[in-house]
Amino acid sequence: MELDGKCPTGPIETRWERHRFNLKLVNPANKRKYTIIVVGTGLAGGSAAASLAELGYNVKCFCFQDSPRRAHSIAAQGGINAAKNYHNDGDSIYRLFYDTVKGGDFRARESNVYRLAQISVNIIDQCVAQGVPFAREYSGYLDNRSFGGAQVSRTFYARGQTGQQLLLGAYQALERQIGAGQVEMHSRTEMLDLIVIEGRARGIVTRDLMTGKVESFLGDAVVLGTGGYGNVFYLSTNAKGCNTTAIWRAHKHGALFGNPCFTQIHPTCIPVSGEYQSKLTLMSESLRNDGRVWVPLKAGDKRSASQIPEGERDYFLERKYPSFGNLVPRDVASRNAKSVCDEGRGVGETSLAVYLDFRDAIQRLGAGVIKERYGNLFDMYERITGEDPYNNPMRIYPAIHYTMGGLWVDYNLMATIPGLYVIGEANFSDHGANRLGASALMQGLADGYFVLPNTIGDYLASTKFDKVDTSHAAVKDAEANVCAITKRLLEAKGRRSVDSYHRELGKIMWEYCGMARNAEGLKHALGKIPELREQYWRDVKVLGTGDELNQSLEKAGRVADFLELAELMCLDALDRNESCGGHFREEYQTPEGEAARDDECHCYVSAWEFKGVGSAPQLHKEPLTFEYVHPAQRSYK
Ligand SMILES: Cc1cc2nc3c(=O)[nH]c(=O)nc-3n(C[C@H](O)[C@H](O)[C@H](O)COP(=O)(O)OP(=O)(O)OC[C@H]3O[C@@H](n4cnc5c(N)ncnc54)[C@H](O)[C@@H]3O)c2cc1C
């Protein structure tokens, strides 16, 4: 298969503009003749559904939560990047582009990243117009703070609840269209299969989560904005419901999966405290603006933080990376936290934590300013740990947070199945091997508000659609497939709960495909995962029936998909004989312990084709070329 990213050529500054001009348009009167299915109501899906309806398309929109505004995007705390240069501190579209390509360790497409940086400025204007209450300075201008991997302040924020405020903006735009009858909203409805007719994505099969009713919905194009798959690791900062089902089932119909092993580990999370835990909590990266990361100089030092004098502390990020200090990118900060803990210098009961200390910032600025900046995050930390972070340093440790991998899409955001579009965290597109903080919200909204509404018209205008209805054989096959999976799960009547399998899978993934990977460990995981999957189908216990609200059944289907995806992630990690960004293969590191890329052999996007459960998938490679930001060893020193 020849992978065509459809990236425009020529001067990078005008690529998107020229590309847009060359796209076919659907005239306003014709838009109402098309129906677009949008799965997902997070920042990506919500903004896309609202924008497409605003343009005049008929939209059918789906989410599994009870309300579109409960999508996981609501959890985003820290902020959203945009190259507005309000601080006049040297920022520009080019610098945001440069930081993102470098931050992603040269594994993203330059054309996509440049477009993202360009659109970032429009997003802020759009959200301000919607009334999103971004933090402001005394002058009235929007305030900014810094995030990792940047030496400028370009992150717009609304206290520690930026995602919630942005989602309320998108949600209101969506509600307006629901009210106008342009969007038909289906909450508590889970997509369980994709309908492909004559090679084109034409619809989805869903299950009503309240009644169990299996139903099909047809349209002219399908958009997946279904979020990331970090929960394959069981413990992550993601909302418990986040899963891979929509994109995995589309993958099984022929949509290639891009860079599945690229996962992001966030350095500042509340450490794991016990086996009973089902979720990890993020402490926003914004805290690293003022918090200083340190551990004791000596291994095994069990004194409390206040008893360790200044001279016996190691501010290891400031020491090793003086230019970026505590604001090095996430992959670098996480790896360093792991290595000081491996040296026996970790703190807290488990010794798997480092300090994030606000003592100096409080002395310099006063507790009031710190409270104003991070009050809700400090409260959250205290509620979870029982410790007061104003008086004791926070304890933090890296945790799974974001997936840079996802369905492969071209520059138009179309997957390898014509008519299937994938946006937001669900696609692989813009962040390479490591996403910079505050860039996921930017990408989700860029895709939904600005890119997709332009590119989807080109497909609709240039395709002849035959009329299809739910009696079509492809619809019946997809429905039968969904019912068969449900039946099989309910009839297994085994001994172990879904969660126990999920936890076991998560442990394998964290141990062998987590923050550090090596060939031996990955091969071991590749032996274990199929065994676990086979045992799962034989021995899983799902209580209740399929005709009612049954969260155990919902989870069971999602875990079944994780058990297949996990294998692909390990295969991808094993194939990539290099380290880059969040993919750290222990065999490939510089003498200083930094990720050592192999541009000669691995400067590509890996795009995997499904060949059946348990059969080897086929790897396709999209070569990456860099005309503007030339690959070099990343340095934050
Ligand atoms: C704790 C936390 C804090 C974060 N903070 C930041 C931050 O400050 N800045 C930043 O840039 N990024 C941040 N991120 C990352 C960012 O929040 C996410 O990447 C982004 O919100 C994903 O948006 P999305 O629209 O792609 O998906 P989501 O918000 O996850 O939405 C997915 C949608 O798809 C629906 N869905 C999924 N599967 C199905 C299905 N099978 N059927 C029907 N519906 C389905 C869901 O119901 C939901 O509506 C943070 C992430 C976490 C975990």
The ligand as an SDF file (V2000), in Angstrom:
LIG
                    3D

 53 58  0  0  0  0  0  0  0  0999 V2000
   -5.7730   14.9040   33.5480 C   0  0  0  0  0  0  0  0  0  0  0  0
   -5.4500   15.4360   32.1880 C   0  0  0  0  0  0  0  0  0  0  0  0
   -5.1160   16.7680   32.0190 C   0  0  0  0  0  0  0  0  0  0  0  0
   -4.8050   17.2780   30.7680 C   0  0  0  0  0  0  0  0  0  0  0  0
   -4.4730   18.5980   30.6390 N   0  0  0  0  0  0  0  0  0  0  0  0
   -4.1870   19.0820   29.4160 C   0  0  0  0  0  0  0  0  0  0  0  0
   -3.8520   20.4580   29.2440 C   0  0  0  0  0  0  0  0  0  0  0  0
   -3.8050   21.2350   30.1910 O   0  0  0  0  0  0  0  0  0  0  0  0
   -3.5930   20.8980   27.9960 N   0  0  0  0  0  0  0  0  0  0  0  0
   -3.6140   20.0840   26.9010 C   0  0  0  0  0  0  0  0  0  0  0  0
   -3.3800   20.5500   25.7970 O   0  0  0  0  0  0  0  0  0  0  0  0
   -3.9630   18.7800   27.0460 N   0  0  0  0  0  0  0  0  0  0  0  0
   -4.2320   18.2760   28.2550 C   0  0  0  0  0  0  0  0  0  0  0  0
   -4.5610   16.9420   28.3850 N   0  0  0  0  0  0  0  0  0  0  0  0
   -4.7950   16.1350   27.1730 C   0  0  0  0  0  0  0  0  0  0  0  0
   -6.1730   16.4780   26.6090 C   0  0  0  0  0  0  0  0  0  0  0  0
   -7.0750   16.6820   27.6550 O   0  0  0  0  0  0  0  0  0  0  0  0
   -6.7320   15.3960   25.6910 C   0  0  0  0  0  0  0  0  0  0  0  0
   -5.7580   14.9860   24.7950 O   0  0  0  0  0  0  0  0  0  0  0  0
   -7.9090   15.9500   24.8930 C   0  0  0  0  0  0  0  0  0  0  0  0
   -8.8460   16.5390   25.7440 O   0  0  0  0  0  0  0  0  0  0  0  0
   -8.5670   14.8520   24.0730 C   0  0  0  0  0  0  0  0  0  0  0  0
   -9.6950   15.4080   23.4500 O   0  0  0  0  0  0  0  0  0  0  0  0
  -10.5240   14.5790   22.3850 P   0  0  0  0  0  0  0  0  0  0  0  0
  -11.6450   15.4430   21.9630 O   0  0  0  0  0  0  0  0  0  0  0  0
   -9.6100   14.0610   21.3450 O   0  0  0  0  0  0  0  0  0  0  0  0
  -11.0630   13.3130   23.2010 O   0  0  0  0  0  0  0  0  0  0  0  0
  -11.9450   13.2050   24.5410 P   0  0  0  0  0  0  0  0  0  0  0  0
  -12.0730   14.4780   25.2650 O   0  0  0  0  0  0  0  0  0  0  0  0
  -11.3930   12.0300   25.2690 O   0  0  0  0  0  0  0  0  0  0  0  0
  -13.3780   12.8560   24.0200 O   0  0  0  0  0  0  0  0  0  0  0  0
  -13.6860   11.5810   23.5170 C   0  0  0  0  0  0  0  0  0  0  0  0
  -15.1500   11.5600   23.1600 C   0  0  0  0  0  0  0  0  0  0  0  0
  -15.4030   10.3960   22.3990 O   0  0  0  0  0  0  0  0  0  0  0  0
  -16.5200    9.6970   22.9320 C   0  0  0  0  0  0  0  0  0  0  0  0
  -16.3070    8.2880   22.6500 N   0  0  0  0  0  0  0  0  0  0  0  0
  -15.1730    7.5540   22.7770 C   0  0  0  0  0  0  0  0  0  0  0  0
  -15.3780    6.3100   22.3450 N   0  0  0  0  0  0  0  0  0  0  0  0
  -16.6610    6.2400   21.9500 C   0  0  0  0  0  0  0  0  0  0  0  0
  -17.4650    5.2200   21.4090 C   0  0  0  0  0  0  0  0  0  0  0  0
  -16.9760    4.0120   21.1630 N   0  0  0  0  0  0  0  0  0  0  0  0
  -18.7550    5.5020   21.1440 N   0  0  0  0  0  0  0  0  0  0  0  0
  -19.2760    6.7250   21.3840 C   0  0  0  0  0  0  0  0  0  0  0  0
  -18.5550    7.7420   21.8740 N   0  0  0  0  0  0  0  0  0  0  0  0
  -17.2670    7.4990   22.1470 C   0  0  0  0  0  0  0  0  0  0  0  0
  -16.5490   10.0530   24.3990 C   0  0  0  0  0  0  0  0  0  0  0  0
  -17.8530    9.8720   24.8820 O   0  0  0  0  0  0  0  0  0  0  0  0
  -16.1100   11.5110   24.3500 C   0  0  0  0  0  0  0  0  0  0  0  0
  -17.2210   12.3140   24.0550 O   0  0  0  0  0  0  0  0  0  0  0  0
   -4.8440   16.4260   29.6470 C   0  0  0  0  0  0  0  0  0  0  0  0
   -5.1760   15.0780   29.8080 C   0  0  0  0  0  0  0  0  0  0  0  0
   -5.4500   14.5810   31.0650 C   0  0  0  0  0  0  0  0  0  0  0  0
   -5.7140   13.1190   31.2130 C   0  0  0  0  0  0  0  0  0  0  0  0
  1  2  1  0
  2  3  1  0
  2 52  2  0
  3  4  2  0
  4  5  1  0
  4 50  1  0
  5  6  2  0
  6  7  1  0
  6 13  1  0
  7  8  2  0
  7  9  1  0
  9 10  1  0
 10 11  2  0
 10 12  1  0
 12 13  2  0
 13 14  1  0
 14 15  1  0
 14 50  1  0
 15 16  1  0
 16 17  1  0
 16 18  1  0
 18 19  1  0
 18 20  1  0
 20 21  1  0
 20 22  1  0
 22 23  1  0
 23 24  1  0
 24 25  2  0
 24 26  1  0
 24 27  1  0
 27 28  1  0
 28 29  2  0
 28 30  1  0
 28 31  1  0
 31 32  1  0
 32 33  1  0
 33 34  1  0
 33 48  1  0
 34 35  1  0
 35 36  1  0
 35 46  1  0
 36 37  1  0
 36 45  1  0
 37 38  2  0
 38 39  1  0
 39 40  1  0
 39 45  2  0
 40 41  1  0
 40 42  2  0
 42 43  1  0
 43 44  2  0
 44 45  1  0
 46 47  1  0
 46 48  1  0
 48 49  1  0
 50 51  2  0
 51 52  1  0
 52 53  1  0
M  END
$$$$
